[in-house]
Amino acid sequence: MAESSRQTHEFAPVYDEHSRILILGTFPSVKSREQRFYYGHPQNRFWKVLASLTQWPQIPQTIEEKKQMLLQNGIAIWDVIQSCDIAGSSDSSIKNVVPSDIGSILKNSGIKRIYANGNMAKKLYEKYILPETGVPIVGLPSTSPANAAYSLERLKKSWQQILF
């Protein structure tokens, strides 16, 4: 396993005043940190799932295309953690958490519901952020390639609830 090191989230959340739902991950993977954008691992199914659910014409490839798809569908994304000690991309290795200021998004958007991309994001949100915001979070199965138990079709079915 990679050695744990202090990492800070270095890219902004994606949202605007029209965002209705917020999807939170835990912390960017090594690939996402390299690309400086969310869900950068080519095997992560996040973009495939959202493109399918929103009936976007194709899976977005560039950061600009991804932002456009999110914002046009009222979807905001960010991560629960602003900084932490982490070994590589391993959520289970996360320690010494500094949570993100989710309240700032909630104040400046129309967020009605918050969803967690995976169990760890839900657990960390409930521990560090729920006491501040009072806004409950709904857990969804992780789109990570590490969640091999879920096929793309099964993920889409579970994630359909974001379309309210």
C-alpha positions, -999 to 999 in steps of 0.1 A, spaced: 0 0 0 11 35 -7 24 56 21 0 81 37 6 117 29 -12 150 36 -33 161 6 -55 191 1 -84 194 -23 -72 217 -50 -102 222 -74 -135 240 -69 -169 225 -64 -192 226 -95 -225 244 -89 -245 275 -96 -276 291 -82 -298 266 -102 -282 235 -87 -309 213 -71 -290 183 -60 -255 179 -46 -235 148 -51 -205 144 -27 -176 121 -30 -150 115 -2 -118 130 -16 -103 130 -52 -84 99 -63 -48 101 -75 -60 103 -111 -86 130 -103 -59 150 -85 -36 147 -115 -64 159 -139 -76 185 -113 -112 174 -118 -137 149 -103 -139 112 -112 -108 112 -134 -101 75 -133 -110 61 -167 -127 31 -150 -149 52 -127 -185 50 -140 -197 84 -126 -198 102 -160 -214 72 -177 -241 69 -151 -250 106 -151 -249 109 -189 -273 80 -191 -297 93 -164 -298 128 -178 -301 115 -213 -270 135 -223 -262 129 -260 -228 114 -252 -205 107 -222 -187 140 -216 -149 139 -221 -135 174 -213 -139 192 -180 -160 219 -198 -183 192 -212 -187 176 -178 -194 210 -161 -220 218 -188 -238 185 -184 -239 189 -146 -251 225 -145 -277 221 -173 -292 193 -152 -292 211 -118 -264 189 -104 -236 201 -82 -206 180 -72 -180 184 -45 -162 162 -19 -168 159 18 -131 164 26 -110 195 21 -78 180 33 -67 147 49 -39 122 52 -45 95 26 -25 66 11 -29 69 -27 -67 68 -35 -77 45 -6 -108 59 12 -102 34 40 -68 50 48 -82 85 53 -72 102 86 -70 137 101 -100 150 82 -107 187 76 -142 188 61 -152 210 31 -175 240 38 -206 225 23 -227 253 39 -213 277 13 -229 257 -16 -262 254 3 -264 292 8 -256 300 -28 -277 274 -47 -311 258 -47 -299 224 -33 -329 203 -22 -311 170 -17 -276 157 -10 -264 123 -22 -232 105 -13 -212 86 -39 -204 56 -18 -206 46 19 -174 64 31 -186 97 17 -219 92 36 -202 82 68 -178 111 67 -206 136 58 -227 124 88 -197 127 111 -182 160 101 -209 180 81 -244 169 91 -240 185 126 -232 218 109 -258 218 81 -286 197 95 -293 185 60 -295 147 57 -276 128 30 -288 98 10 -261 71 3 -257 57 -32 -234 29 -43 -200 41 -53 -192 45 -90 -156 36 -83 -140 7 -101 -133 -7 -66 -171 -14 -63 -170 -44 -87 -202 -58 -71 -222 -32 -90 -226 -35 -128 -231 -3 -148 -268 -12 -151 -272 -18 -114 -256 15 -107 -279 33 -130 -309 17 -114 -297 27 -79 -288 62 -90 -322 69 -107 -335 84 -74 -315 116 -81 -339 125 -108 -367 139 -87 
